[in-house]
Amino acid sequence: MTSNLPRVFNGHKFRVVTIKYFPTIDHEPEGAGGLDTRVRLRDSLNTRMLVDIARHLNFT
C-alpha cells in the first residue's frame, strides 16, 4: 500500500496552536500578546518531541 503523504516537508513552516499545560507543553510569548503572537517554546515533553520530529522530517 502506497501513501500519498510526504516523507519530508522540505523546510516547510507550520503554524501550531497550543495552550500551556506544563509539564506536557510550555511556552512564553515573544511579543505583546494577541492572536498572532509568536511564542518561544520552553523545555517540556512535547517540545522535545516536536523538535525531534521537525528535525527528522525537515520542517520548522
MMTF fields as JSON, N, C-alpha, C and O atoms, coordinates in Angstrom:
{
  "mmtfVersion": "1.0.0",
  "mmtfProducer": "UNKNOWN",
  "numBonds": 239,
  "numAtoms": 240,
  "numGroups": 60,
  "numChains": 1,
  "numModels": 1,
  "chainsPerModel": [1],
  "groupsPerChain": [60],
  "chainIdList": ["A"],
  "bondAtomList": [4, 2, 8, 6, 12, 10, 16, 14, 20, 18, 24, 22, 28, 26, 32, 30, 36, 34, 40, 38, 44, 42, 48, 46, 52, 50, 56, 54, 60, 58, 64, 62, 68, 66, 72, 70, 76, 74, 80, 78, 84, 82, 88, 86, 92, 90, 96, 94, 100, 98, 104, 102, 108, 106, 112, 110, 116, 114, 120, 118, 124, 122, 128, 126, 132, 130, 136, 134, 140, 138, 144, 142, 148, 146, 152, 150, 156, 154, 160, 158, 164, 162, 168, 166, 172, 170, 176, 174, 180, 178, 184, 182, 188, 186, 192, 190, 196, 194, 200, 198, 204, 202, 208, 206, 212, 210, 216, 214, 220, 218, 224, 222, 228, 226, 232, 230, 236, 234],
  "bondOrderList": [1, 1, 1, 1, 1, 1, 1, 1, 1, 1, 1, 1, 1, 1, 1, 1, 1, 1, 1, 1, 1, 1, 1, 1, 1, 1, 1, 1, 1, 1, 1, 1, 1, 1, 1, 1, 1, 1, 1, 1, 1, 1, 1, 1, 1, 1, 1, 1, 1, 1, 1, 1, 1, 1, 1, 1, 1, 1, 1],
  "groupList": [{"groupName": "MET", "atomNameList": ["N", "CA", "C", "O"], "elementList": ["N", "C", "C", "O"], "formalChargeList": [0, 0, 0, 0], "bondAtomList": [1, 0, 2, 1, 3, 2], "bondOrderList": [1, 1, 2], "singleLetterCode": "M", "chemCompType": "L-PEPTIDE LINKING"}, {"groupName": "THR", "atomNameList": ["N", "CA", "C", "O"], "elementList": ["N", "C", "C", "O"], "formalChargeList": [0, 0, 0, 0], "bondAtomList": [1, 0, 2, 1, 3, 2], "bondOrderList": [1, 1, 2], "singleLetterCode": "T", "chemCompType": "L-PEPTIDE LINKING"}, {"groupName": "SER", "atomNameList": ["N", "CA", "C", "O"], "elementList": ["N", "C", "C", "O"], "formalChargeList": [0, 0, 0, 0], "bondAtomList": [1, 0, 2, 1, 3, 2], "bondOrderList": [1, 1, 2], "singleLetterCode": "S", "chemCompType": "L-PEPTIDE LINKING"}, {"groupName": "ASN", "atomNameList": ["N", "CA", "C", "O"], "elementList": ["N", "C", "C", "O"], "formalChargeList": [0, 0, 0, 0], "bondAtomList": [1, 0, 2, 1, 3, 2], "bondOrderList": [1, 1, 2], "singleLetterCode": "N", "chemCompType": "L-PEPTIDE LINKING"}, {"groupName": "LEU", "atomNameList": ["N", "CA", "C", "O"], "elementList": ["N", "C", "C", "O"], "formalChargeList": [0, 0, 0, 0], "bondAtomList": [1, 0, 2, 1, 3, 2], "bondOrderList": [1, 1, 2], "singleLetterCode": "L", "chemCompType": "L-PEPTIDE LINKING"}, {"groupName": "PRO", "atomNameList": ["N", "CA", "C", "O"], "elementList": ["N", "C", "C", "O"], "formalChargeList": [0, 0, 0, 0], "bondAtomList": [1, 0, 2, 1, 3, 2], "bondOrderList": [1, 1, 2], "singleLetterCode": "P", "chemCompType": "L-PEPTIDE LINKING"}, {"groupName": "ARG", "atomNameList": ["N", "CA", "C", "O"], "elementList": ["N", "C", "C", "O"], "formalChargeList": [0, 0, 0, 0], "bondAtomList": [1, 0, 2, 1, 3, 2], "bondOrderList": [1, 1, 2], "singleLetterCode": "R", "chemCompType": "L-PEPTIDE LINKING"}, {"groupName": "VAL", "atomNameList": ["N", "CA", "C", "O"], "elementList": ["N", "C", "C", "O"], "formalChargeList": [0, 0, 0, 0], "bondAtomList": [1, 0, 2, 1, 3, 2], "bondOrderList": [1, 1, 2], "singleLetterCode": "V", "chemCompType": "L-PEPTIDE LINKING"}, {"groupName": "PHE", "atomNameList": ["N", "CA", "C", "O"], "elementList": ["N", "C", "C", "O"], "formalChargeList": [0, 0, 0, 0], "bondAtomList": [1, 0, 2, 1, 3, 2], "bondOrderList": [1, 1, 2], "singleLetterCode": "F", "chemCompType": "L-PEPTIDE LINKING"}, {"groupName": "GLY", "atomNameList": ["N", "CA", "C", "O"], "elementList": ["N", "C", "C", "O"], "formalChargeList": [0, 0, 0, 0], "bondAtomList": [1, 0, 2, 1, 3, 2], "bondOrderList": [1, 1, 2], "singleLetterCode": "G", "chemCompType": "PEPTIDE LINKING"}, {"groupName": "HIS", "atomNameList": ["N", "CA", "C", "O"], "elementList": ["N", "C", "C", "O"], "formalChargeList": [0, 0, 0, 0], "bondAtomList": [1, 0, 2, 1, 3, 2], "bondOrderList": [1, 1, 2], "singleLetterCode": "H", "chemCompType": "L-PEPTIDE LINKING"}, {"groupName": "LYS", "atomNameList": ["N", "CA", "C", "O"], "elementList": ["N", "C", "C", "O"], "formalChargeList": [0, 0, 0, 0], "bondAtomList": [1, 0, 2, 1, 3, 2], "bondOrderList": [1, 1, 2], "singleLetterCode": "K", "chemCompType": "L-PEPTIDE LINKING"}, {"groupName": "ILE", "atomNameList": ["N", "CA", "C", "O"], "elementList": ["N", "C", "C", "O"], "formalChargeList": [0, 0, 0, 0], "bondAtomList": [1, 0, 2, 1, 3, 2], "bondOrderList": [1, 1, 2], "singleLetterCode": "I", "chemCompType": "L-PEPTIDE LINKING"}, {"groupName": "TYR", "atomNameList": ["N", "CA", "C", "O"], "elementList": ["N", "C", "C", "O"], "formalChargeList": [0, 0, 0, 0], "bondAtomList": [1, 0, 2, 1, 3, 2], "bondOrderList": [1, 1, 2], "singleLetterCode": "Y", "chemCompType": "L-PEPTIDE LINKING"}, {"groupName": "ASP", "atomNameList": ["N", "CA", "C", "O"], "elementList": ["N", "C", "C", "O"], "formalChargeList": [0, 0, 0, 0], "bondAtomList": [1, 0, 2, 1, 3, 2], "bondOrderList": [1, 1, 2], "singleLetterCode": "D", "chemCompType": "L-PEPTIDE LINKING"}, {"groupName": "GLU", "atomNameList": ["N", "CA", "C", "O"], "elementList": ["N", "C", "C", "O"], "formalChargeList": [0, 0, 0, 0], "bondAtomList": [1, 0, 2, 1, 3, 2], "bondOrderList": [1, 1, 2], "singleLetterCode": "E", "chemCompType": "L-PEPTIDE LINKING"}, {"groupName": "ALA", "atomNameList": ["N", "CA", "C", "O"], "elementList": ["N", "C", "C", "O"], "formalChargeList": [0, 0, 0, 0], "bondAtomList": [1, 0, 2, 1, 3, 2], "bondOrderList": [1, 1, 2], "singleLetterCode": "A", "chemCompType": "L-PEPTIDE LINKING"}],
  "groupTypeList": [0, 1, 2, 3, 4, 5, 6, 7, 8, 3, 9, 10, 11, 8, 6, 7, 7, 1, 12, 11, 13, 8, 5, 1, 12, 14, 10, 15, 5, 15, 9, 16, 9, 9, 4, 14, 1, 6, 7, 6, 4, 6, 14, 2, 4, 3, 1, 6, 0, 4, 7, 14, 12, 16, 6, 10, 4, 3, 8, 1],
  "groupIdList": [1, 2, 3, 4, 5, 6, 7, 8, 9, 10, 11, 12, 13, 14, 15, 16, 17, 18, 19, 20, 21, 22, 23, 24, 25, 26, 27, 28, 29, 30, 31, 32, 33, 34, 35, 36, 37, 38, 39, 40, 41, 42, 43, 44, 45, 46, 47, 48, 49, 50, 51, 52, 53, 54, 55, 56, 57, 58, 59, 60],
  "secStructList": [7, 7, 7, 7, 1, 7, 1, 7, 7, 6, 6, 5, 7, 7, 7, 7, 7, 7, 7, 7, 5, 6, 6, 6, 5, 7, 3, 3, 3, 1, 1, 1, 7, 1, 6, 6, 7, 7, 3, 3, 3, 7, 1, 7, 2, 2, 2, 2, 2, 2, 2, 2, 2, 2, 2, 2, 2, 6, 5, 7],
  "xCoordList": [0.836, 0.0, 0.89, 1.8, 0.632, 1.434, 0.721, -0.486, 1.475, 0.917, 1.216, 2.297, 0.273, 0.477, 1.093, 1.335, 1.345, 1.916, 3.406, 4.109, 3.895, 5.333, 6.154, 5.714, 7.335, 8.23, 9.018, 9.398, 9.264, 9.908, 9.128, 8.402, 9.278, 8.485, 9.321, 8.839, 10.566, 11.424, 11.476, 11.396, 11.609, 11.74, 10.453, 10.494, 9.304, 8.021, 7.828, 8.235, 7.211, 6.968, 5.512, 4.593, 5.311, 3.973, 3.618, 4.495, 2.345, 1.848, 1.143, 0.29, 1.507, 0.979, 0.166, 0.583, -0.978, -1.823, -1.758, -1.904, -1.536, -1.418, -1.838, -1.976, -2.036, -2.254, -1.206, -0.709, -0.875, 0.092, -0.507, -1.633, 0.244, -0.184, 1.072, 1.354, 1.827, 3.072, 2.795, 1.839, 3.545, 4.84, 4.762, 5.796, 3.55, 3.426, 3.9, 4.705, 3.419, 3.831, 3.902, 3.051, 4.911, 5.069, 5.696, 6.563, 5.265, 5.805, 5.649, 4.933, 6.336, 6.2, 6.089, 6.751, 5.268, 5.102, 6.367, 7.076, 6.642, 7.783, 7.366, 8.214, 6.063, 5.586, 4.66, 4.701, 3.821, 2.917, 1.69, 0.911, 1.502, 0.324, -0.645, -0.405, -1.715, -2.686, -2.735, -2.025, -3.584, -3.817, -2.648, -2.442, -1.886, -0.816, 0.572, 1.539, 0.675, 1.945, 2.772, 2.271, 4.032, 4.946, 5.288, 5.293, 5.573, 5.94, 7.27, 7.664, 7.952, 9.189, 8.866, 8.372, 9.145, 8.867, 9.864, 11.058, 9.379, 10.239, 10.438, 9.691, 11.434, 11.723, 10.563, 10.204, 9.988, 8.895, 8.847, 9.556, 8.023, 7.932, 7.538, 8.234, 6.449, 6.0, 6.952, 7.09, 7.61, 8.6, 9.733, 10.153, 10.228, 11.308, 10.864, 11.613, 9.639, 9.14, 8.977, 9.364, 8.411, 8.202, 9.521, 9.631, 10.508, 11.824, 12.458, 13.015, 12.393, 12.961, 12.227, 12.858, 10.907, 10.129, 10.429, 10.59, 10.506, 10.806, 12.179, 12.348, 13.148, 14.497, 14.474, 15.089, 13.772, 13.717, 12.967, 13.382, 11.867, 11.03, 11.289, 10.613, 12.261, 12.687, 11.557, 11.142, 11.064, 10.136, 10.417, 11.112, 9.883, 10.032, 8.669, 8.56],
  "yCoordList": [-1.167, 0.0, 1.242, 1.356, 2.157, 3.357, 4.542, 4.716, 5.352, 6.529, 7.773, 7.885, 8.705, 9.969, 11.03, 12.155, 10.687, 11.642, 11.819, 10.844, 13.064, 13.272, 12.684, 12.674, 12.2, 11.663, 12.79, 12.672, 13.871, 15.061, 16.278, 16.2, 17.383, 18.568, 19.688, 20.814, 19.403, 20.343, 21.725, 22.733, 21.783, 23.051, 23.839, 25.013, 23.22, 23.913, 24.458, 23.828, 25.623, 26.251, 26.012, 26.365, 25.412, 25.133, 26.093, 26.556, 26.387, 27.172, 26.194, 25.415, 26.245, 25.312, 26.082, 27.148, 25.55, 26.152, 25.266, 24.048, 25.891, 25.125, 25.972, 27.191, 25.331, 26.023, 25.509, 24.392, 26.324, 25.883, 24.766, 24.873, 23.715, 22.599, 21.887, 20.757, 22.571, 22.016, 20.772, 20.795, 19.72, 19.55, 19.072, 18.833, 18.927, 18.421, 19.436, 19.099, 20.668, 21.717, 23.038, 23.324, 23.836, 25.133, 26.103, 25.719, 27.359, 28.382, 29.751, 29.916, 30.744, 32.131, 33.01, 32.734, 34.059, 34.927, 35.734, 36.132, 35.97, 36.797, 38.245, 39.138, 38.488, 39.841, 40.328, 39.853, 41.287, 41.922, 41.069, 41.408, 40.0, 39.157, 39.345, 40.161, 38.611, 38.686, 37.386, 36.431, 37.361, 36.123, 35.711, 34.52, 36.669, 36.34, 36.493, 36.778, 36.308, 36.464, 35.191, 34.088, 35.361, 34.221, 33.86, 34.716, 32.595, 32.132, 31.405, 30.888, 31.367, 30.613, 29.407, 29.547, 28.235, 27.022, 26.865, 27.112, 26.46, 26.131, 24.623, 23.884, 24.179, 22.751, 22.008, 22.284, 21.073, 20.237, 18.971, 18.86, 18.038, 16.755, 16.935, 16.432, 17.635, 17.809, 18.675, 18.475, 19.634, 20.447, 19.575, 19.71, 18.69, 17.793, 16.895, 16.687, 16.362, 15.503, 16.303, 15.829, 17.511, 18.332, 18.711, 18.674, 19.07, 19.42, 18.22, 18.374, 17.043, 15.844, 15.459, 15.102, 15.53, 15.213, 16.215, 15.831, 17.516, 18.548, 18.328, 18.485, 17.97, 17.701, 16.493, 16.513, 15.465, 14.229, 14.434, 13.914, 15.187, 15.37, 16.694, 16.994, 17.483, 18.714, 19.74, 20.086, 20.222, 21.347, 22.229, 21.82, 23.436, 24.359, 24.753, 25.529],
  "zCoordList": [0.0, 0.0, 0.0, 0.821, -0.905, -1.054, -0.417, -0.586, 0.314, 0.968, 0.14, -0.439, 0.078, -0.616, 0.301, -0.137, 1.557, 2.492, 2.228, 1.963, 2.3, 2.08, 3.22, 4.369, 2.899, 3.918, 4.585, 5.75, 3.865, 4.425, 3.937, 2.946, 4.624, 4.301, 3.684, 3.564, 3.288, 2.563, 3.202, 2.5, 4.514, 5.209, 5.359, 5.728, 5.081, 5.192, 6.608, 7.585, 6.708, 8.001, 8.4, 7.662, 9.573, 10.077, 11.202, 11.931, 11.342, 12.468, 13.409, 12.984, 14.681, 15.668, 16.702, 17.156, 17.068, 18.092, 19.331, 19.24, 20.497, 21.728, 22.92, 22.811, 24.03, 25.295, 26.274, 26.132, 27.26, 28.26, 29.1, 29.586, 29.263, 30.101, 30.592, 30.194, 31.469, 31.969, 32.809, 33.584, 32.711, 32.072, 30.631, 30.007, 30.089, 28.729, 27.699, 26.831, 27.777, 26.832, 27.589, 28.431, 27.29, 27.956, 26.97, 26.186, 27.005, 26.111, 26.744, 27.732, 26.158, 26.597, 25.352, 24.351, 25.39, 24.213, 23.933, 24.857, 22.658, 22.264, 22.053, 22.035, 21.894, 21.635, 22.725, 23.86, 22.362, 23.32, 23.612, 24.503, 22.905, 23.085, 21.937, 21.047, 21.948, 20.865, 20.095, 20.409, 19.084, 18.342, 17.453, 17.224, 16.952, 16.002, 16.624, 15.917, 17.931, 18.635, 18.527, 18.745, 18.192, 18.181, 19.609, 20.493, 19.83, 21.165, 21.111, 20.065, 22.229, 22.381, 23.245, 24.364, 22.724, 23.477, 24.613, 24.441, 25.755, 26.886, 26.9, 26.259, 27.623, 27.692, 28.348, 29.493, 27.619, 28.116, 27.265, 26.265, 27.66, 26.958, 25.484, 24.602, 25.208, 23.822, 23.012, 21.806, 23.657, 22.96, 22.452, 21.303, 23.291, 22.87, 21.716, 20.761, 21.807, 20.726, 19.434, 18.366, 19.516, 18.328, 17.664, 16.439, 18.454, 17.905, 17.212, 16.125, 17.8, 17.18, 15.898, 14.903, 15.918, 14.708, 13.602, 12.443, 13.956, 12.953, 12.334, 11.125, 13.145, 12.622, 11.679, 10.613, 12.08, 11.285, 9.966, 8.93, 10.0, 8.798, 8.061, 7.077, 8.529, 7.867, 7.741, 6.635, 8.893, 8.888, 10.081, 11.012, 10.063, 11.19, 11.689, 12.639]
}
